[in-house]
Every structure is written in structure tokens, then in C-alpha cells.
Amino acid sequence: MPQSFDLSVSETLLELLIITGILVLFLVIIRALSGRYIRKNVHSAELRRRWLVQSRNALILILLLGLVLIWADELRTLALSIVAIAVAFVVATKELILCLTGSILKTGSRSFNIGDRIQVKDFRGDVIDQNLLATTILEVGPGKITHQRTGRMTTIPNALFLSEPVINESFTHDYVLHVFTVPFKMQDDWRLAQKMFLESANRHCGSYIEEVRRYMEDVSENRGLEVPSVDPRVTIQVPAAGEVHLIIRIPTRSGQRSFIEQAILADVLTSNNFQAGTHVDEPPKKTDMEDDVES
């Protein structure tokens, strides 16, 4: 049975080759006869050249159509095989293709560079390496509001950049506007706390605030953006009934966000008591606090 199958396949192939040879031979003869006829009977050189070119192109077109008709079944089988192989390849390498596409999107959009602090989904940290397939970050946390490294390294597949937004916390690089929140109850003396936090922020940021202002002006000019205000601010937010949150925004060097935040908190909270109905006769005893400087 296998021998008859092989024989039938070889006979079919031989038949197709013979028909193809006959077609090619027939067209070659037609080409020679038509060329001889045109050279003998057309006296204008320009017209003769035009007829020779047109006859040649017509015969080539007939040859291509004839080959397609002769080999149609084999071409259909070959096309189906190629499509099946392509589909299998795409399915097998789907994740790699997504990673490469994500790398192209990331590069084209210039969403971040080496050294920037980014957040993608639940992953947050400083970018230390990136290639065609993955991006490596040093984790910062815990959570989304702290700014100290945890010592853990995270490798993010670039495919994630296709479906998730990227938050770049180092958009302005050297200096940033850092924001942190301090919650109070509505009955607490949050007005005094607002005043104390603003005074403390001005003291801690006063030595370099003019430098930050010049830097932000340069960045805004280069990127065509409106110059942001860099002065420390303390604004009020009421997230729920009975609660008041103070939103403190300060300018700081990108590597000292946690240090400045902890310094302001220690300065205000260790020397004041903002609970309702309490009076502070003397500041509470200060406790040793280790400065938390980002590595």
C-alpha cells in the first residue's frame, strides 16, 4: 500500500513536470516566431521595439498564469502548510513576541530611562537594567507611599507595558515635588498642624528652593511645559466624615525624598500634640530616630 501511494505521487509530479515543460517549450516557440515576424514586417524602429517588449511581457504573463493553473493544488497544499507552521510558531512564541512589542512601545514612548523610579501595576522601584525582553528594578517600598529600598530585585517582562500604564516618579530627574499625607480627626487641632507643617517644610527646603526653581524652569522650557510652583504647600483633604488629611507637598532632591519627609514629621510631631482638649506645657521627650536616607 505505501508503495502504490509513493508511485501515484511520483506519477502526478512527473505529469505536472511534463505539462510545465510543454508549456515552456510552446511559449519559447511562440516567442521566437512572433519576434521573427515583428522584425521582418515592422519597419519603424520605435514601433518594432514596443511590439517586441509587449509580446515578451504578454508571454511572461501567460507563463505565470499557466504555472499557477498547473500547480494550483500543490501551491494550495504548500500555502496551508506554511500557514499552519506560522500559526504554530506564533502560538509557541506569543510571550516573546509580546515582550519584543512592549520593548518597542517602551522605547518609542520614552516612558523612562535607567535610574528612574517607576511603578507598573503592583511593581515599584528604580530601573537598573532593561533589554528587549525584560526590565529590572530595585524594589522600593513597602507600599506605594514609602521611598526606601527593600533590597529585593524585580524583573518585569516588557509585555506588561502593553496592557498597564507606567508611572514615572522621576520625570524631572534631579529634583522632584514630593507629596505625603498626614491624617487627623476633625476634632483635632489640624489648623495648628497645618501651620506647623508649612513652617517646618519652609525651614527644611529653604536652603535649596531657589536652585529647584531654576531647575524646574529649565525643564519646563526644554519640554514646553508650564513652570510648576515649587514652594512648599499644605492643603486640606476630607476623604471621609470626621477625618481631615493634610497633604504636604515639598520640593526635594530625588534621592532624599524619604529623608526630608521623615525630618519634617519628626520636627512637627515630636514637639506638638494636636489632639483635641490637650495643652502642651512642654514638648515630649524626643526619641532617637535614625535618618532614613535612600540608598
N, C-alpha and C positions, 0 to 999 in steps of 0.2 A: 504493500500500500504506500509506504513512503517513497518507494522508487517511482511509482506512477505519478505521484504528486510532483516530485522533482522533475520528471520528464515533461509533464504538462507545463510546468513553469518555464522550463528551458525552451520548449516549443513556442510558447507565447512570446517570450523575449526574442527568439530568433525571427518570428514572424514580424514583430514590430521593427526590428532592425532592418529586415529586408524591405519593408514598406518605406521606411525612412530613407534607405539608400536609393530606392526607385524615385522617390520624391526629389531628393537632392540631384540625382542624375538628370531627371526631367527638367528641373529648373535650370541646371547648368546648360543643357542643350538649348532651351528657350532663350537663355541669356546670350549665348553665342550667336544664334540665328537672328535675334532681334538686333543685336549690336551690328552684325554684318549688314542687315537690311538698312538700318539707320545711316551707317557710314556711306553706303552706296547711293541712297536716294534722297538724303537731306543734304543740300549744298551749303546752307548757311551754317557757319561755324558755331555761332551762339545757339541757334536752334538745335543743332546736332548735339552739342554738349548738354543742353537742357533735356532733350529726349533720352540721352544715354543715362543721365542721373536719375530721371523719373522712372525709367524702366528698371533700373537697378534697384531703386527703393521699393518699387511695386513687387518685384520678385522676392526681395528680402521679407516683405510683409507677408506674402503668400507662404514663404517657407516657415515663418514663425507660426502662422495660423495652422498650417498643416502639421507641424510638430506638436502643437497643443492638442489638436484633434486626435492625432495618432497616439500620443502618450497621455491622454486625459485620465484614464483610470489609474495609471501608475503615479501621475502627478497628484491626484486626489489622495491616494494612499500615503504618499510621501508627506503631503501637507498635513493630513491628520496625525501622522507620526510626529511631525515637528511640533504641532500644537500640543499634543499630549506631553511631549518632552518639556516644552516651555512651561506648561501648567504645573507639571510635577516639580520643575526647578523653582518656580515662583513660590509654590507651597512650601518646599523644603527650606527656602532661604528667605521666607517672609520677614522674620525678625531682623535679619541682616540688612535687607532692603529698607526696612523702616528706619533702622539706625543710620544708614547712609543718607536717607532722605532727611531725617532730623538734623544730621550734621550740616547738610546743605542749607536747610532753613535757618539753623543757628548762625552759620557763617554769613549768610545773606542778610539777615536782620540785624547783625551785630548786637545781639542782646546782652552779651557780657564778654569779658576778657579774663585772662589769668590774673588772679588776685582779687577779683570782685567777689562780694558776698551776695549769693543768690538764694532764692527759695523756689523750689519746684515741687508742687504738691506738698507732701509732708517732709521733704528733704530740704535742709537749710545749712549753708556753710560757705567756706571760702574756696574758690576754684583754684586747684593746684595743678591740674593737668586736663587736657582734652585732646581727643583724636577723632577718627572717622566713626568709631563705634560707641564710645562712651566718654563721659565727663566725670572727673574725680574731684571730690570736695572734702575738705576737713570740716566735720560737723560742728555746728555752733548751737548751743542750747544750754540747758534743756528748754523745750518750748520755743515759741516764736518771738518772745519779748526779751530774752536774755542774750548777752553778747560775749559769752566766754566759750572757748573751745572745749569740747568734751573729750578730745583725744581719739575719737573714732573717725575712720575714713569711710566715705560712702562713694560707690561707683554707680553713676546714673546712666542707664542706656539712653543714647540720643533719641531713640524712638519716642521717649516721653515728651520731648519738646514739640512733637506734632499734635499732641492732644491736651497738653497742660500749659497754662500761662507761666511765664518766667518773671519773677520779681527780682529786680536788681537793686540791692540796698546800697551799692557803691557807685551809683550813677555819676556822682560828682567827684568820685575818687578821693582826693586828698582831704577834703573837708566835707562833712555831711551835716544835715539837720536831723538831729536825734530826738525822738519822741518817746516819753514814757508816762505812765498813768499812776496816780496815787488816789485810792478810793477813800471816801469819808461818808459818814452818815449825815443825814440832813440836819440833825440837831447839833452836830459838832461845829466847832468854830472854823469852818472851812474858809471863811473870808480872811482870817488871820493867816491861815496856812497858805492861801494864795499869795498874800503879800510876802510872807517869809520865803516861799519858794522862788518868787521872782527876784527878790533881793539876793538870795544865795546864788541863783543862776547868773545874775549880772556880775557878782564877785568872781565866780569861777571862770567865766568866759571873757571877762573884760580885758585880759592881757593879750588876747589874740583875735578879738572880734573884728578889728579893722582889717587884719590880714584875711580873715574869712570873707569879709565884704568885698575886698578887691578880687579875691579868687572867684567868688560867685559871679561877679561882674564879667570877668574874663570868660568863664564857662558859658554864661548866658549869651555873650556876644558871639562866641565861636559856634554855638548851637542854634542861634537865632531864637532864644527863649527870653521870656520876661524875667528880669532880675528879681529873685525872691528876697524877702526881708530876712535878715539873719539875726535880728535882735531876739533875745530870749523872750518867750511868751508863756503865760499860764492861763489857759482857757478852761471853761467850765462845761461839763457834760453831765446830763441827768439820764443815765441808762435805765433806771427803774425808780419806782416810787420809793422815797425815803433814802435815796442814795445820791451822792454828789461825787463826781470824779474830776480831779484836777489833771488836765492834760498839759504836761510841761514839755515845751519844745526848746531845744538849745542847739547852738552850733558847736561842733567839736571836730577834732581830728578823727579820721575814720578808724584809727586803731585805738582810740581812747574813749569810745562811747560808754563802755561799762564803767570805766574808772571815774569819769565825770558824773555819771548818773549816781554811782554809789557815794561819791563825795558830797553831792547835793543832798541826797537823802539823809546821810549821816549828819550833815551840818544842821538840817532843819529838824529832823525827828528826835535827835538825841538831846536837844536843848529846848524843846517845846512840847506842851501837852495840849492837844486841840480837842479833847473830849468835853462834852457839854457839862457845865456846872463845876468845872475844876479850875483852880487857880494855881499857877506855878509860882511858888515863892522862890524856889531855887532850882536851877536846872538839874535834872537827874544825872547821876554819875555816869560819865562816859565809859563805855566798854571798848576794849581793844578791837579794832576791826582791820582786817587785812585788806589792803588795797587790791582790788580785783582788776588787774591790768590785762588786757587781752594779749595773748601771745602772738 
